[in-house]
Amino acid sequence: MSRTESFLRAPGTQLRIWAHRGNSSAAPENTAASDEAARRAGAEWIENDVRTTKDGVPVVMHDETVDRTTDGTGPIQSLTAAEVAELDAGSWFAPAFAGQRVRTLGAQLDGLKTRGGNLLLEIKGEHARSSVVRIVQEIQVHRMNGRVFVQSFEPQHLRWVRELAPELPLGLLRFALDPDPVAIAIAKDLELTSYNPSDAALQTRPGIIPELHAAGVAVNVWTVDDPNRWDALERAGVDGVITNCPAELAGWNAGRFALAG
């Protein structure tokens, strides 16, 4: 994989599955268990979030605080990596997952390298350039440049990643559509591989899909768990879906294309 690789979906091929926070409908999000569940569900790509601790270590965590998904409390940036490593990140989901941990980004990359899968990595929240540097260095040190796709809501994060590792594909996340997504998508300072809007935003103007495709930019939509919407998005020509239900989407893909054949 490289920035030059196209993520546009060829005619007659299935929607690309991006497993949101791993298989987060079957296991606690952003943990090794949810990554494993995503792999077994058939997801080639696992989406996870990265934040940094008080001592600057990138860890896999969605929220600004650890309150919702661990037995700890407080902002992730107020805790050291050692303190975060002691937290239970599985019991909140189900007793069977007690003892799951908040992983460092490095540990997640090692897991993907040994067990399989590719990473759609969202740089979550606010980050200084030094923090983005550390994140990119983790990818490079673990030699996973060819298996990581970086996305963010913040264009500046993507600019920094492009400067540091121009080979990494980049995706711009959006809650609402930009007035001219194509102009932003082909801007020299971003060179996007994909434009990733919310499903609600895309429904306001589905006509942007062919416009982006004409510019060589893929469209991946989040976060969609409804088969009726999968059908509508597939027909509209989107390239991939970020979903909490990767196993179900894999089954839907298989069933739809078996019938089409």
Secondary structure in CASP SS format (residue, H / E / C, confidence):
PFRMAT SS
TARGET T0000
AUTHOR 0000-0000-0000
METHOD secondary structure of the structure
MODEL  1
M C 1.00
S C 1.00
R C 1.00
T C 1.00
E C 1.00
S C 1.00
F C 1.00
L C 1.00
R C 1.00
A C 1.00
P C 1.00
G C 1.00
T C 1.00
Q C 1.00
L C 1.00
R E 1.00
I E 1.00
W E 1.00
A E 1.00
H E 1.00
R C 1.00
G C 1.00
N C 1.00
S C 1.00
S C 1.00
A C 1.00
A C 1.00
P C 1.00
E C 1.00
N C 1.00
T C 1.00
A H 1.00
A H 1.00
S H 1.00
D H 1.00
E H 1.00
A H 1.00
A H 1.00
R H 1.00
R H 1.00
A H 1.00
G C 1.00
A C 1.00
E C 1.00
W E 1.00
I E 1.00
E E 1.00
N E 1.00
D E 1.00
V E 1.00
R E 1.00
T E 1.00
T C 1.00
K C 1.00
D C 1.00
G C 1.00
V C 1.00
P E 1.00
V E 1.00
V E 1.00
M C 1.00
H C 1.00
D C 1.00
E C 1.00
T E 1.00
V C 1.00
D C 1.00
R C 1.00
T C 1.00
T C 1.00
D C 1.00
G C 1.00
T C 1.00
G C 1.00
P E 1.00
I H 1.00
Q H 1.00
S H 1.00
L C 1.00
T C 1.00
A H 1.00
A H 1.00
E H 1.00
V H 1.00
A H 1.00
E C 1.00
L C 1.00
D C 1.00
A C 1.00
G C 1.00
S C 1.00
W C 1.00
F C 1.00
A C 1.00
P H 1.00
A H 1.00
F H 1.00
A C 1.00
G C 1.00
Q C 1.00
R C 1.00
V C 1.00
R C 1.00
T E 1.00
L H 1.00
G H 1.00
A H 1.00
Q H 1.00
L H 1.00
D H 1.00
G H 1.00
L H 1.00
K H 1.00
T H 1.00
R H 1.00
G C 1.00
G C 1.00
N E 1.00
L E 1.00
L E 1.00
L E 1.00
E E 1.00
I E 1.00
K C 1.00
G C 1.00
E C 1.00
H C 1.00
A C 1.00
R H 1.00
S H 1.00
S H 1.00
V H 1.00
V H 1.00
R H 1.00
I H 1.00
V H 1.00
Q H 1.00
E H 1.00
I H 1.00
Q H 1.00
V H 1.00
H C 1.00
R C 1.00
M C 1.00
N H 1.00
G H 1.00
R H 1.00
V E 1.00
F E 1.00
V E 1.00
Q E 1.00
S E 1.00
F C 1.00
E C 1.00
P H 1.00
Q H 1.00
H H 1.00
L H 1.00
R H 1.00
W H 1.00
V H 1.00
R H 1.00
E H 1.00
L H 1.00
A C 1.00
P C 1.00
E C 1.00
L C 1.00
P C 1.00
L E 1.00
G E 1.00
L E 1.00
L E 1.00
R E 1.00
F C 1.00
A C 1.00
L C 1.00
D C 1.00
P C 1.00
D C 1.00
P H 1.00
V H 1.00
A H 1.00
I H 1.00
A H 1.00
I C 1.00
A C 1.00
K C 1.00
D C 1.00
L C 1.00
E C 1.00
L C 1.00
T C 1.00
S E 1.00
Y E 1.00
N E 1.00
P E 1.00
S E 1.00
D H 1.00
A H 1.00
A H 1.00
L H 1.00
Q H 1.00
T H 1.00
R C 1.00
P C 1.00
G C 1.00
I H 1.00
I H 1.00
P H 1.00
E H 1.00
L H 1.00
H H 1.00
A H 1.00
A C 1.00
G C 1.00
V C 1.00
A E 1.00
V E 1.00
N E 1.00
V E 1.00
W E 1.00
T C 1.00
V C 1.00
D C 1.00
D C 1.00
P H 1.00
N H 1.00
R H 1.00
W H 1.00
D H 1.00
A H 1.00
L H 1.00
E H 1.00
R H 1.00
A H 1.00
G C 1.00
V C 1.00
D C 1.00
G E 1.00
V E 1.00
I E 1.00
T E 1.00
N C 1.00
C C 1.00
P H 1.00
A H 1.00
E H 1.00
L H 1.00
A H 1.00
G H 1.00
W H 1.00
N H 1.00
A H 1.00
G H 1.00
R H 1.00
F H 1.00
A H 1.00
L H 1.00
A H 1.00
G C 1.00
END
